[in-house]
Amino acid sequence: MPASERPPVPSVFFAFRIMVGIGLFMIAAAVFGAWLWRRGQLFETRWYLHIVSWTWWIGFVAVISGWVVTESGRQPWIAYGILRTADAISPVPAASVLGTLALFVVCYGIVFSMGIYYINRLIAQGPKGRALEESEGLPSRPIAAAGAAAGDAMSGRH
């Protein structure tokens, strides 16, 4: 295959490593969190909670990296040895494709930005309502108050 038709190696190389690195980090964070939880120290280990509260979004980066690996790595073939990318192109003008891509980027950028803003705001505010009340249940189950808190939120009570 001529060099001009080979897939872009650097983007696939680095995107794959980003995806795997994030996956390994997430596994390690989950295992360490489970270990802390098992020892009854999960909610007292502030440095761990601080790190994981700021890394909630990295799963999305891993998904995007995987998409880059998939989409960039399979070029120039749509179906290897059967259908080349050049033969699979639809007769849509480039300006239409660019306009659609730009709209997708803008829409997803707005949704992603608002999602990050909202989730960070929720994290900064912390728990409210029944989640803060002392319960007669097990103290190692702080999420047990979520069902009642959700019911209060749906009914308009805070």
MOJOUR-V509471 format. One record per helix or strand of 3 or more residues. SS is the DSSP state (H for helix, E for strand). FROM is the first residue (numbers start at 0). TO is the last residue. Records with the same first field share a line. If there is no record, write none. Layout:
SS=FROM-TO ; FROM-TO
//
This chain:
H=2-4 ; 8-37 ; 41-43 ; 45-53 ; 57-72 ; 84-86 ; 93-124 ; 128-131 ; 141-154
E=76-78
//
